[in-house]
């Protein structure tokens, strides 16, 4: 009789152990309970990122006032958003922006990587190039070049063939399909910019705004040549210079002649040019 009671007791203990094991397994795989704020209400995690959105509908081409913007929080902000109101206020979007829409950097023309590569007084202008004009194809984005124009003498405004120095130390910001992005750009933006939008036969030059008319006139009326220069080159004469074909021929003829000898006969001077 005692053996029978012991067997029953052992079976009850085994069943109890199995029940406890099942309960422990379920508790271990249950999701954690939300944190409580102290009043019994669960605490909701705050979004991590801030972004600027339109507080009302924004018209294209109009400066954005500060009170037309606001900051909102989000867990997953879109690409190229702003997180500071001062970065957006006063900008003119090229397209309309609806209320509550995020303000993206590509809404503004100033986000063009080519525009950001220009300095305050510079303007970008494109010129036609080939392997001859571009120093045998060795000109690269970021180089400095001198611009020389060749004008044929049959031009209505020019009697003799001429070569004229137009500009010195011009910065090449794009050559063919290569683009020199600003160093502050993100790596992915640099990679996108290096694909470029120019053709293989086009170079984009950064010139002073005052030199734009000269470049546009010469590029259409003459043949441009680029002369690659060292980045540390210093010119003692910064004024444009030129030479005609007559000057070259005259100098060549002079170089072919012998020395000029001066002979004094008392107070008289005689000059003899030896062949």
HELIX and SHEET records of a PDB file:
HELIX    1   1 UNK A    2  UNK A   29  1                                  28    
HELIX    2   2 UNK A   66  UNK A   68  5                                   3    
HELIX    3   3 UNK A   85  UNK A   87  5                                   3    
HELIX    4   4 UNK A  105  UNK A  107  5                                   3    
HELIX    5   5 UNK A  109  UNK A  111  5                                   3    
HELIX    6   6 UNK A  113  UNK A  116  1                                   4    
HELIX    7   7 UNK A  135  UNK A  137  5                                   3    
HELIX    8   8 UNK A  187  UNK A  195  1                                   9    
HELIX    9   9 UNK A  209  UNK A  211  5                                   3    
HELIX   10  10 UNK A  212  UNK A  221  1                                  10    
HELIX   11  11 UNK A  245  UNK A  256  1                                  12    
SHEET    1   A 2 UNK A  49  UNK A  54  0                                        
SHEET    2   A 2 UNK A  69  UNK A  74 -1                                        
SHEET    1   B 5 UNK A 122  UNK A 128  0                                        
SHEET    2   B 5 UNK A 202  UNK A 208 -1                                        
SHEET    3   B 5 UNK A 162  UNK A 175 -1                                        
SHEET    4   B 5 UNK A 144  UNK A 151 -1                                        
SHEET    5   B 5 UNK A 223  UNK A 229 -1                                        
SHEET    1   C 4 UNK A 122  UNK A 128  0                                        
SHEET    2   C 4 UNK A 202  UNK A 208 -1                                        
SHEET    3   C 4 UNK A 162  UNK A 175 -1                                        
SHEET    4   C 4 UNK A 178  UNK A 179 -1                                        
SHEET    1   D 4 UNK A 122  UNK A 128  0                                        
SHEET    2   D 4 UNK A 202  UNK A 208 -1                                        
SHEET    3   D 4 UNK A 162  UNK A 175 -1                                        
SHEET    4   D 4 UNK A 242  UNK A 244 -1                                        
SHEET    1   E 2 UNK A 260  UNK A 265  0                                        
SHEET    2   E 2 UNK A 268  UNK A 273 -1                                        
END                                                                             
